Amino acid sequence: MSDIRIPIVPVPFGPGSQATNEDEGIDILNLPSGMDTFHPPVLPEPEDVAQLTQAKQILEDILAALRTHRVGDAAVVVDLGNTDVDDIELINQAMGEGEVSATLEGAAPMLAQESVLAGVWRVQHLDANKRLVRDTLEIADAPHFVRHGLQHHGSIDLDFEGHPAAHSNAPPLLCEIRDQAKTLSPGDDPHVINLTLLPLTEDELLLIGSRLGVGEITILSRGYGNCRIGSTLIPNVWWIKYFNSEDKLILNTIEICDVPAVALAAQEDIDDSADRLDEILELYR
């Protein structure tokens, strides 16, 4: 399994620069790591799947959830644990693979892959040995663990006495991050600090990264290039790095918010997904 967890302190980025950890014999999500574009799912002929009533009912249930779901609602979870292999295959074909994936590290890891239907996520729960223990679909703007799986470890340490970067740009930025994180309320617009535009040295970035810490959630949003999002150990503070299609860092930001918008399915996208799934199911009704 490829490890897409990203460091939030400056390290070389590019092909081969990210750490990997290959686990053998685990049938879990193969999370993507490169650029992608939308491709409609390739579906079997109706007569070839006439007997797969379980899969078709699950897809109808997902459609019903998409029709009523509103951004901010609790995730609707569909458990695939008792679904036959052939039915799972049809569901996989209908869902396809979208542009956003996420991982949760820790004692109870989770993997999530958005489908081609924005707002529909394949979420897999693993044990401490990375074995699959639960397989689900979720209908939500983000997988539930992205909103509720964060483990935070207190506030930012603002004691800089004796530190070589004590009189640099880093301490005021850390104070700004602390103040913004403490006052953030649900529904507030994100507060974005564009590190790319600031005269920060590598030592200053290292100081900021060490004081924020590396959290357990990593999100990869692909498109023309990709966006890599790492949670920190500070509530509502995310480190976001944007890369072009050649994997060159083009924008480096810290965002104080609930969940970065680039990782979320918008209400319009969820409504469009309902229409698309309805069209798919028309083939089999």
GIKAMO-V864963 format. One record per run of one state. SS is the DSSP state (helix for helix, strand for strand, loop for the rest). FROM is the first residue (numbers start at 1). TO is the last residue. If there is no record, write none. Layout:
BEGIN
SS|FROM|TO ; SS|FROM|TO
END
This chain:
BEGIN
loop|1|45 ; helix|46|48 ; loop|49|52 ; helix|53|68 ; loop|69|75 ; strand|76|79 ; loop|80|84 ; helix|85|95 ; loop|96|99 ; strand|100|104 ; loop|105|109 ; strand|110|114 ; loop|115|119 ; strand|120|126 ; loop|127|131 ; strand|132|139 ; loop|140|143 ; helix|144|148 ; loop|149|169 ; helix|170|183 ; loop|184|190 ; strand|191|194 ; helix|195|197 ; loop|198|201 ; helix|202|212 ; loop|213|216 ; strand|217|222 ; loop|223|225 ; strand|226|231 ; loop|232|236 ; strand|237|243 ; loop|244|248 ; strand|249|256 ; loop|257|260 ; helix|261|263 ; loop|264|266 ; helix|267|282 ; loop|283|285
END
